[in-house]
Amino acid sequence: MTFRSHSFDPVNHFKSCFVDSLSVGKLMIQDLIVPTLVENGTKSIVLDCLYNLDDPKDLIKFVLKWFFNDDPEPIYQWIPEKNSRVASRRFESRINMNFSLSVPHLFQRYRAIEIIYPTTDLTGMYSCQVQSLTDYDSKKKPLLVFGE
């Protein structure tokens, strides 16, 4: 009986277990999902920032931030390495901090935010920013909350 020795490549193993392979070698936002129109007082809406993490180096010092309009302070920040999620003072009562996505990848679980009972004062431009030690990307989309 002959046994073949298979070499174990931890990087490829890691990528197959935890990393989406949507494109090669660059931390990049693939899509930003923000509803265009929402009625005032809707129970909740979800804003989602779909990004790829092809290179394990992108997991080092990875940070996801959501911004509202041109405010330099993020409305939401997630640092997986520190197990830290924070909503800004202005949005702390508007973002459901118990919300998470049911995804198998740990570095994707808290990428989306659920805004509770959006009102007209939340009309504006929402942007998602992802960054790591080696890469950075950002995308933005408008949201219009209409009604009385």
C-alpha positions as CSV (number, residue, x, y, z in Angstrom):
1,M,0.0,0.0,0.0
2,T,1.4,3.4,-1.0
3,F,0.4,6.6,0.7
4,R,0.8,9.9,-1.1
5,S,2.0,12.9,0.8
6,H,0.0,16.0,0.2
7,S,1.5,19.3,1.1
8,F,-0.7,21.6,3.2
9,D,-0.8,25.2,2.0
10,P,-2.3,27.3,4.9
11,V,-2.9,30.3,2.7
12,N,-5.0,28.4,0.1
13,H,-6.7,26.5,2.9
14,F,-7.6,29.8,4.6
15,K,-8.9,31.3,1.3
16,S,-11.1,28.3,0.7
17,C,-12.6,28.4,4.1
18,F,-13.0,32.1,4.9
19,V,-12.4,34.3,1.8
20,D,-14.6,35.1,-1.1
21,S,-12.9,34.8,-4.5
22,L,-14.8,37.3,-6.6
23,S,-11.7,38.9,-8.1
24,V,-8.0,38.4,-7.7
25,G,-5.6,40.2,-5.4
26,K,-7.4,43.4,-4.4
27,L,-9.7,44.4,-1.6
28,M,-12.6,45.9,-3.6
29,I,-16.3,46.7,-3.0
30,Q,-18.2,44.7,-5.5
31,D,-21.6,46.2,-4.9
32,L,-23.2,48.7,-2.5
33,I,-26.9,48.0,-1.8
34,V,-28.8,51.1,-0.7
35,P,-32.5,51.4,-1.4
36,T,-33.2,54.4,-3.7
37,L,-36.6,55.3,-2.2
38,V,-37.9,54.5,1.2
39,E,-41.2,55.6,2.8
40,N,-40.9,57.6,6.0
41,G,-41.4,55.4,9.0
42,T,-40.7,52.1,7.3
43,K,-39.9,49.5,9.9
44,S,-36.3,49.1,8.8
45,I,-34.0,49.1,5.8
46,V,-30.7,47.3,5.2
47,L,-27.7,48.9,3.6
48,D,-25.1,46.3,2.5
49,C,-21.5,46.7,1.4
50,L,-20.4,43.6,-0.6
51,Y,-16.6,43.3,-0.9
52,N,-14.1,40.7,-1.7
53,L,-11.2,39.6,0.4
54,D,-9.0,37.6,-1.9
55,D,-5.7,38.2,-0.3
56,P,-5.2,37.1,3.3
57,K,-3.1,40.3,3.7
58,D,-6.3,42.2,3.4
59,L,-7.5,40.7,6.7
60,I,-4.6,42.5,8.5
61,K,-6.0,45.7,10.1
62,F,-9.2,45.3,8.2
63,V,-11.8,48.1,9.0
64,L,-15.2,48.7,7.5
65,K,-16.9,52.1,7.9
66,W,-20.2,53.6,6.9
67,F,-20.6,57.4,6.3
68,F,-23.5,59.7,5.9
69,N,-23.2,62.7,3.5
70,D,-19.9,64.5,3.9
71,D,-19.5,63.9,7.6
72,P,-15.9,62.7,8.3
73,E,-17.1,60.8,11.4
74,P,-18.4,57.3,10.4
75,I,-21.9,56.5,11.4
76,Y,-20.8,52.9,11.9
77,Q,-17.4,51.2,12.2
78,W,-16.5,47.5,12.4
79,I,-13.0,46.3,13.3
80,P,-13.1,42.5,13.3
81,E,-9.6,42.1,14.6
82,K,-10.7,43.9,17.8
83,N,-14.2,42.5,17.8
84,S,-15.3,46.1,17.9
85,R,-18.6,47.6,16.4
86,V,-19.5,51.2,17.1
87,A,-22.4,53.4,15.9
88,S,-22.0,57.2,16.0
89,R,-23.9,59.2,18.6
90,R,-26.2,60.6,15.9
91,F,-27.1,57.0,14.6
92,E,-26.8,55.0,17.8
93,S,-30.5,54.8,18.3
94,R,-31.1,54.3,14.5
95,I,-28.8,51.4,13.8
96,N,-29.7,47.9,15.1
97,M,-26.5,46.8,16.6
98,N,-27.9,43.2,17.0
99,F,-28.2,42.9,13.3
100,S,-25.8,40.5,11.4
101,L,-25.7,38.6,8.2
102,S,-26.0,34.9,8.1
103,V,-22.9,34.3,6.1
104,P,-20.1,31.7,6.7
105,H,-17.3,34.2,6.4
106,L,-16.3,35.9,9.7
107,F,-15.0,39.0,7.9
108,Q,-18.4,39.5,6.2
109,R,-20.8,39.1,9.1
110,Y,-21.2,42.8,10.1
111,R,-20.7,44.5,6.8
112,A,-24.3,45.6,6.5
113,I,-26.3,47.9,8.7
114,E,-30.0,47.9,9.5
115,I,-31.5,51.3,10.0
116,I,-34.6,51.3,12.2
117,Y,-37.6,53.5,11.2
118,P,-35.8,55.7,8.7
119,T,-37.2,59.3,8.6
120,T,-36.8,62.1,6.1
121,D,-33.8,63.5,8.0
122,L,-31.9,60.4,7.0
123,T,-32.2,61.3,3.3
124,G,-28.7,61.7,1.9
125,M,-25.6,60.0,0.5
126,Y,-24.4,56.8,2.2
127,S,-20.9,55.5,1.6
128,C,-19.1,52.4,2.6
129,Q,-15.3,52.3,3.0
130,V,-13.2,49.2,3.4
131,Q,-9.5,49.3,4.2
132,S,-6.7,47.0,5.2
133,L,-3.0,47.4,5.7
134,T,-2.5,47.0,1.9
135,D,-5.7,48.2,0.2
136,Y,-8.6,50.6,0.3
137,D,-11.9,51.1,-1.5
138,S,-15.0,53.2,-1.2
139,K,-18.4,53.5,-2.9
140,K,-21.5,55.7,-2.3
141,K,-25.1,55.8,-3.2
142,P,-28.0,58.1,-2.4
143,L,-31.1,57.3,-0.2
144,L,-34.3,59.3,-0.4
145,V,-36.7,58.9,2.5
146,F,-40.1,60.4,1.4
147,G,-43.4,61.2,3.0
148,E,-44.6,63.0,6.1
